[in-house]
């Protein structure tokens, strides 16, 4: 069986440029399927399937939040941590403009504009994580310590998904 070609996304170029080891994983993307579909397709824990969420402060400054697939972000706690009045999800148009990625294919690696990154602290306790590689239906398996290349602030803003 032939190995699938690895798309040359900005995220993959970033990982290769920084000599970060990764294992590519492909699955059939479903609109609004999120980490539930991805983790089920790969046969891995949704907790280890990390979401890349683009948010912005009340001052309209975008940022990246990395969160376990089975949790949501407490925007109140994140705003308090950052020291701003509020934080909310960024709209799709602005998200695509600052990252260079389409919804469902957001990666924290190789974004068009360098954004501050906030990562849920417990992500670093996992042995491996699965994170988007810049294309719908395409995740990479990496060591969570490799996220440190993004200089993330570790936060505790996870709330169970409803």
C-alpha positions as CSV (number, residue, x, y, z in Angstrom):
1,X,0.0,0.0,0.0
2,X,1.4,3.4,-1.0
3,X,2.0,6.0,1.7
4,X,-0.1,9.1,1.3
5,X,1.7,12.2,0.1
6,X,2.2,14.7,3.0
7,X,0.7,18.0,2.0
8,X,3.3,20.9,1.9
9,X,1.3,23.1,4.3
10,X,2.9,26.0,6.1
11,X,2.6,23.9,9.3
12,X,4.5,21.0,7.8
13,X,7.2,23.4,6.5
14,X,7.4,24.9,10.0
15,X,7.8,21.5,11.7
16,X,10.4,20.4,9.2
17,X,12.3,23.8,9.4
18,X,12.4,23.4,13.2
19,X,13.4,19.7,13.0
20,X,10.3,18.6,14.9
21,X,9.5,14.9,14.5
22,X,5.9,14.1,13.5
23,X,3.8,11.3,12.3
24,X,1.1,12.3,9.7
25,X,-2.5,11.0,10.1
26,X,-5.3,11.5,7.6
27,X,-9.0,11.0,8.1
28,X,-12.2,11.9,6.3
29,X,-13.1,15.5,7.3
30,X,-16.7,16.2,8.3
31,X,-18.1,19.7,8.5
32,X,-18.6,20.6,12.2
33,X,-17.3,17.1,13.2
34,X,-14.4,18.6,15.2
35,X,-12.2,16.5,17.4
36,X,-14.9,13.9,18.0
37,X,-14.7,12.8,14.4
38,X,-10.9,13.1,14.2
39,X,-10.2,11.1,17.4
40,X,-12.7,8.4,16.5
41,X,-11.3,8.1,13.0
42,X,-7.7,7.8,14.3
43,X,-8.7,5.6,17.2
44,X,-7.2,7.9,19.8
45,X,-8.4,9.8,22.9
46,X,-10.3,13.0,22.2
47,X,-8.3,14.4,25.2
48,X,-5.1,13.9,23.1
49,X,-6.7,15.5,20.1
50,X,-5.8,19.2,20.5
51,X,-8.0,22.0,19.1
52,X,-6.4,25.2,17.7
53,X,-8.8,28.0,18.6
54,X,-8.3,31.5,17.3
55,X,-9.8,34.1,19.7
56,X,-9.5,37.8,20.1
57,X,-9.5,40.2,23.0
58,X,-11.9,43.1,23.4
59,X,-9.1,45.2,21.9
60,X,-9.5,43.0,18.7
61,X,-6.0,41.4,19.2
62,X,-6.1,37.8,17.9
63,X,-4.5,34.9,19.8
64,X,-4.3,31.1,19.7
65,X,-5.6,28.8,22.4
66,X,-4.6,25.1,22.4
67,X,-7.2,23.0,24.2
68,X,-8.0,19.3,24.7
69,X,-10.7,18.2,22.2
70,X,-13.1,17.2,25.0
71,X,-13.0,20.5,26.8
72,X,-14.0,24.1,26.1
73,X,-12.2,27.4,27.0
74,X,-13.4,29.5,29.9
75,X,-13.2,32.9,28.1
76,X,-13.7,34.6,31.5
77,X,-10.7,32.8,33.0
78,X,-8.6,33.4,29.9
79,X,-9.4,37.1,29.9
80,X,-8.5,37.3,33.6
81,X,-5.2,35.5,32.9
82,X,-4.3,37.8,30.0
83,X,-5.5,40.9,31.8
84,X,-8.1,42.1,29.4
85,X,-11.8,42.8,29.7
86,X,-13.0,39.9,27.5
87,X,-12.0,37.3,25.0
88,X,-14.2,35.7,22.3
89,X,-13.8,33.5,19.3
90,X,-12.5,35.4,16.3
91,X,-14.7,35.5,13.2
92,X,-14.0,33.2,10.3
93,X,-12.8,35.9,7.9
94,X,-10.3,37.4,10.3
95,X,-9.1,33.9,11.5
96,X,-8.3,32.9,7.9
97,X,-6.6,36.2,7.2
98,X,-4.2,36.1,10.3
99,X,-3.5,32.3,10.1
100,X,-3.5,31.6,6.4
101,X,-5.6,28.5,7.2
102,X,-9.3,27.6,6.5
103,X,-11.7,26.7,9.3
104,X,-11.3,23.0,10.2
105,X,-7.7,23.2,9.1
106,X,-6.3,25.6,11.7
107,X,-2.8,24.8,12.9
108,X,-0.7,26.8,15.5
109,X,2.4,26.2,13.3
110,X,3.4,28.4,10.4
111,X,0.6,31.0,10.8
112,X,0.7,34.0,8.5
113,X,0.9,36.4,11.5
114,X,2.8,35.4,14.6
115,X,0.2,35.3,17.4
116,X,0.5,34.8,21.1
117,X,-0.2,31.2,22.1
118,X,-2.0,30.0,25.3
119,X,-1.9,26.3,25.9
120,X,-3.9,24.4,28.5
121,X,-1.3,23.2,31.1
122,X,-2.4,19.6,31.2
123,X,-1.7,19.1,27.5
124,X,2.0,18.9,28.4
125,X,1.2,15.9,30.7
126,X,0.2,13.7,27.7
127,X,2.7,11.3,26.1
128,X,1.7,12.4,22.6
129,X,-0.8,14.8,21.0
130,X,-2.6,15.0,17.7
131,X,-2.9,18.5,16.3
132,X,-4.0,20.0,13.0
133,X,-1.3,20.3,10.3
134,X,-2.9,23.0,8.3
135,X,-5.4,21.1,6.2
136,X,-8.9,19.6,6.9
137,X,-8.6,15.9,7.6
138,X,-4.9,16.1,8.4
139,X,-3.4,15.8,11.9
140,X,0.2,15.2,13.0
141,X,1.2,13.2,16.1
142,X,3.9,15.0,18.0
143,X,5.4,15.1,21.5
144,X,3.6,17.9,23.5
145,X,6.9,19.3,24.6
146,X,7.5,20.3,20.9
147,X,4.8,23.0,21.4
148,X,7.4,25.0,23.4
149,X,8.7,26.2,20.0
150,X,5.6,28.4,20.0
151,X,6.5,29.9,23.4
152,X,3.1,29.3,24.8
153,X,1.8,30.6,28.1
154,X,0.5,27.7,30.1
155,X,-3.0,28.4,31.3
156,X,-5.7,26.6,33.3
157,X,-8.9,27.6,31.5
158,X,-10.4,24.3,30.6
159,X,-14.1,23.6,31.3
160,X,-15.9,20.3,30.5
161,X,-17.6,20.4,27.1
162,X,-21.4,20.6,27.4
